[in-house]
Amino acid sequence: MIYTSSYKNFITDKYRLVSISKDKGVSFTYEDGSVYSGECYLDLAPKKEFFKKWRTLRNEVSFEESTMFYVKHFYDEVLKNLDPNKVYNDLDGAVLLCYEESYEFCHRHIVASWLNKMINKEVLECIYANDKIIEKERPSYIDEYLNAVMNNKKTN
C-alpha cells in the first residue's frame, strides 16, 4: 500500500516517508526548525519548465484549463516514461510527500490516479494525526482529466 500526503500533514517517523518534490523537500521547515531529510523519488517530481509555465497560466485561465494543462504535461513528461509496476514496487509501504496541503489539486493525486488506472493499485490520500493515519478524499475530477489525457481527448 502507498499513501500520499503533504509534508505538513504527515509528520512522524513511524512510516517510510518519500519526497516526490523536485527540491527533495529541503524547502519545507517543520515547527521545530528541522527540514525534511528522508528519502526522495525524483522520478515522480514535476518537470521545472512546465511547472513554471503552469504557475503563470493558472492566474490567466480557468482552473479547469490550467489543471488540464498540468495533468497533460505531467503525464506526457513524467508518468508516460515510467513503468507503473516498478514505481509501485519501489514505493510500496511509503507515504509520498509534497508541499501542497490542499486536497483540491496536487501532482500526488495524479500519481495515485495513474497507479490505479495502470495497475489497479489504490493509493490513499491521508493525514497523520493523533498517532494514526486518517484517510481523506481526493478530488474526483483528477481521474476524469487523466483519462482524457491518456485517451487524447479534451475536457469541457
Secondary structure as a PSIPRED ss2 file (coil, helix, strand):
# PSIPRED VFORMAT (PSIPRED V4.0)

   1 M C   1.000  0.000  0.000
   2 I E   0.000  0.000  1.000
   3 Y E   0.000  0.000  1.000
   4 T E   0.000  0.000  1.000
   5 S E   0.000  0.000  1.000
   6 S E   0.000  0.000  1.000
   7 Y C   1.000  0.000  0.000
   8 K C   1.000  0.000  0.000
   9 N C   1.000  0.000  0.000
  10 F C   1.000  0.000  0.000
  11 I C   1.000  0.000  0.000
  12 T C   1.000  0.000  0.000
  13 D C   1.000  0.000  0.000
  14 K C   1.000  0.000  0.000
  15 Y C   1.000  0.000  0.000
  16 R E   0.000  0.000  1.000
  17 L E   0.000  0.000  1.000
  18 V E   0.000  0.000  1.000
  19 S E   0.000  0.000  1.000
  20 I C   1.000  0.000  0.000
  21 S C   1.000  0.000  0.000
  22 K C   1.000  0.000  0.000
  23 D C   1.000  0.000  0.000
  24 K C   1.000  0.000  0.000
  25 G C   1.000  0.000  0.000
  26 V C   1.000  0.000  0.000
  27 S C   1.000  0.000  0.000
  28 F C   1.000  0.000  0.000
  29 T E   0.000  0.000  1.000
  30 Y C   1.000  0.000  0.000
  31 E C   1.000  0.000  0.000
  32 D C   1.000  0.000  0.000
  33 G C   1.000  0.000  0.000
  34 S C   1.000  0.000  0.000
  35 V E   0.000  0.000  1.000
  36 Y C   1.000  0.000  0.000
  37 S C   1.000  0.000  0.000
  38 G C   1.000  0.000  0.000
  39 E E   0.000  0.000  1.000
  40 C E   0.000  0.000  1.000
  41 Y C   1.000  0.000  0.000
  42 L H   0.000  1.000  0.000
  43 D H   0.000  1.000  0.000
  44 L H   0.000  1.000  0.000
  45 A C   1.000  0.000  0.000
  46 P C   1.000  0.000  0.000
  47 K C   1.000  0.000  0.000
  48 K H   0.000  1.000  0.000
  49 E H   0.000  1.000  0.000
  50 F H   0.000  1.000  0.000
  51 F H   0.000  1.000  0.000
  52 K H   0.000  1.000  0.000
  53 K H   0.000  1.000  0.000
  54 W H   0.000  1.000  0.000
  55 R H   0.000  1.000  0.000
  56 T H   0.000  1.000  0.000
  57 L H   0.000  1.000  0.000
  58 R C   1.000  0.000  0.000
  59 N C   1.000  0.000  0.000
  60 E C   1.000  0.000  0.000
  61 V C   1.000  0.000  0.000
  62 S C   1.000  0.000  0.000
  63 F H   0.000  1.000  0.000
  64 E H   0.000  1.000  0.000
  65 E H   0.000  1.000  0.000
  66 S H   0.000  1.000  0.000
  67 T H   0.000  1.000  0.000
  68 M H   0.000  1.000  0.000
  69 F H   0.000  1.000  0.000
  70 Y H   0.000  1.000  0.000
  71 V H   0.000  1.000  0.000
  72 K H   0.000  1.000  0.000
  73 H H   0.000  1.000  0.000
  74 F H   0.000  1.000  0.000
  75 Y H   0.000  1.000  0.000
  76 D H   0.000  1.000  0.000
  77 E H   0.000  1.000  0.000
  78 V C   1.000  0.000  0.000
  79 L H   0.000  1.000  0.000
  80 K H   0.000  1.000  0.000
  81 N H   0.000  1.000  0.000
  82 L C   1.000  0.000  0.000
  83 D C   1.000  0.000  0.000
  84 P H   0.000  1.000  0.000
  85 N H   0.000  1.000  0.000
  86 K H   0.000  1.000  0.000
  87 V H   0.000  1.000  0.000
  88 Y H   0.000  1.000  0.000
  89 N H   0.000  1.000  0.000
  90 D H   0.000  1.000  0.000
  91 L H   0.000  1.000  0.000
  92 D C   1.000  0.000  0.000
  93 G C   1.000  0.000  0.000
  94 A E   0.000  0.000  1.000
  95 V E   0.000  0.000  1.000
  96 L E   0.000  0.000  1.000
  97 L E   0.000  0.000  1.000
  98 C E   0.000  0.000  1.000
  99 Y C   1.000  0.000  0.000
 100 E C   1.000  0.000  0.000
 101 E C   1.000  0.000  0.000
 102 S C   1.000  0.000  0.000
 103 Y C   1.000  0.000  0.000
 104 E C   1.000  0.000  0.000
 105 F C   1.000  0.000  0.000
 106 C C   1.000  0.000  0.000
 107 H H   0.000  1.000  0.000
 108 R H   0.000  1.000  0.000
 109 H H   0.000  1.000  0.000
 110 I H   0.000  1.000  0.000
 111 V H   0.000  1.000  0.000
 112 A H   0.000  1.000  0.000
 113 S H   0.000  1.000  0.000
 114 W H   0.000  1.000  0.000
 115 L H   0.000  1.000  0.000
 116 N H   0.000  1.000  0.000
 117 K H   0.000  1.000  0.000
 118 M H   0.000  1.000  0.000
 119 I H   0.000  1.000  0.000
 120 N C   1.000  0.000  0.000
 121 K C   1.000  0.000  0.000
 122 E C   1.000  0.000  0.000
 123 V E   0.000  0.000  1.000
 124 L E   0.000  0.000  1.000
 125 E E   0.000  0.000  1.000
 126 C E   0.000  0.000  1.000
 127 I E   0.000  0.000  1.000
 128 Y E   0.000  0.000  1.000
 129 A E   0.000  0.000  1.000
 130 N C   1.000  0.000  0.000
 131 D C   1.000  0.000  0.000
 132 K E   0.000  0.000  1.000
 133 I E   0.000  0.000  1.000
 134 I E   0.000  0.000  1.000
 135 E E   0.000  0.000  1.000
 136 K E   0.000  0.000  1.000
 137 E C   1.000  0.000  0.000
 138 R C   1.000  0.000  0.000
 139 P C   1.000  0.000  0.000
 140 S C   1.000  0.000  0.000
 141 Y H   0.000  1.000  0.000
 142 I H   0.000  1.000  0.000
 143 D H   0.000  1.000  0.000
 144 E H   0.000  1.000  0.000
 145 Y H   0.000  1.000  0.000
 146 L H   0.000  1.000  0.000
 147 N H   0.000  1.000  0.000
 148 A H   0.000  1.000  0.000
 149 V H   0.000  1.000  0.000
 150 M H   0.000  1.000  0.000
 151 N C   1.000  0.000  0.000
 152 N C   1.000  0.000  0.000
 153 K C   1.000  0.000  0.000
 154 K C   1.000  0.000  0.000
 155 T C   1.000  0.000  0.000
 156 N C   1.000  0.000  0.000
